[in-house]
Amino acid sequence: MKEEKNIQTSNKKHQNEDGTNTDRKKQKMSDTYQNSVQSGRVIEEKEVPKDTQQPKKRKRYKGAVIGLSIATGILGLSSLGLGIGLGISSNQAQSYSIQLENIYKKNYYELVDAVNTADMNISKLLASSSGDYQATMLQDLAQGAKEMQSSIASLPLSGDNISQIVRFVNQMSGYTQTLQKKVSEGGELTETDLDTLTQMHDALTEMKQFLNQMSEKMIYGYSILQASSQTSGDYDEFSIDFAQIKADDTDYPTMIYDGPFSDSVVNQKIKGLSGNEISKEDAYKVVDKYFKNIANLQYQGQTNGKFVTYNFTLLNTDNQKIYVQVTKTGGKILTVSGQVDSDVKNISNEQAEKIALDFAKGNGVEEPSVVWTDEIDAQKYFNIVPQENGVILYPDLVKVKIDLENGNVIGYDAMSYFTNHTDRTLQSATISADTAKGNISSTFDIKNQRLVLAPLDFNRQVLCWEFECERDGATYYFYINANTGVEENILKVVKTNDSSKLM
């Protein structure tokens, strides 16, 4: 059931000193929204156009590692409540159901088309030895990945059982952009690049085969709407069906773009949420608290996955459409997902960082600090972690994306934070930084060091010394156990012209 807070605009104009009229519609939209939240009135839903997405050029900023995969807002759209509470007839409800099913199928077939096209383009790419043609195919692949992101975000998917698929599509977008930039500036694809692209091709082929099989089921009556309204355990049937794309255990390539441990969700049990369960009306108030320029707000249903959330779409007074999830337990913002197409920069990096830190802190992140940054066009990305007695808590990572034109938060992911954050009793390091350095070859030049809690294999969280090192023009990160001296992990920054990735 979609509900919408009453946001009416005024055509009223006022006189400037020179006698001309100026439209005050934006300001009125914001003012009237505040009143509508209190009144709880409902008006007719308005269609919000999708953002046009174009391939992005990446800009490196102060040693950041590229990409922050916040892009996809996976919102579970509830379909059972159509017409309930609005006093509409069963015929109208049936009509709305048919319309919603058609929208879902349109988004699904757009996803199928994007995956089929990407599978074909990557085959051509792997067969080509022409730099110009490779650059063209890589650009098409990056754009195709963005189309996949948009289609997936518009389907009624819920739960964390599809997170690997979503992460793969996000990473495919960023990875192909960096390779396109590299090739277009005269570089060549390495054997490592080609191996990763081959793995990506295998993953796309599996996705294509499964999606095409589901398309055949739809011809014979499979309903996305009905499947998304039927639950089995923590997930709805459509999400379960969709997650079968991973049924053959394809080895998706691992591509980390935004700092060490950026995709870490170590503990399966949620540790970082507490407090009473909030109502849907309370969730409206949470969204209203964190987003001050809302022009239109719609309730999109409830997700019953690992996190139980109330889901919303909002249109702000800067005409940006944003998806927001609010946790039912504790009433915290879990994810925010939006995309803008602008090269205008009115907000400085310092202002953007303050906005990101204030948003995270206001949403319950304790002692937040920025550990990685990146910039893509007029969007600034921040990796934020809490600290405890000077220790960087990587398992509790939060990601924030800021629109540099208007200073809006258009991306946020606190899933790792609310999964892992808890009161910890951290051991003191029994091995000094100088002693830990003894595990690193003298051929490396150590540039920086800090004490971190690192999420490692087998759900371990280990206190480590993190050393940023350089050798032969390459950057490495060493993680030395601060209590045993064991070398726990090494990450290498693989440079691709003006961007980098950690492997």
Protein Blocks (a to p, Z undefined) as FASTA:
>chain_A
ZZdddddddfbdcddfkopacdfklmmmmmmmmmmmmnopacddddddddddddddddde
ehiaehjafkbacddddfklgoihnlpafklmmmmmmmmmmmmmmmmmmmmmmmmmmmmm
mmmmmmpcbfklmmmmmmmmmmmmmmmmmmmmmpccedjklmmmmmmmmmmmmmmmmmmm
mmmnopacdfklmmmmmmmmmmmmmmmmmmmmmmmmmmnopafklmmmpcehjbcfklmm
mmmmmmnopacddddfebghklgcfblbdfkbgcjdddfklmmmmmmmmmmkbfbdcdeb
jcddfbccdddddddfkopacdddddfehpaafbdcdddddfbdfbdfklmmmmmmmmmm
mnopahiadfbdcdehjaccddddddeehiacfklgccddddfknopafbdcfklmmmmg
ccddddddfbdfklmmmmpcfkbccfbdcddddddehhiacddddddddeehiacddddd
fklopafbdcddddehjaccdZZ
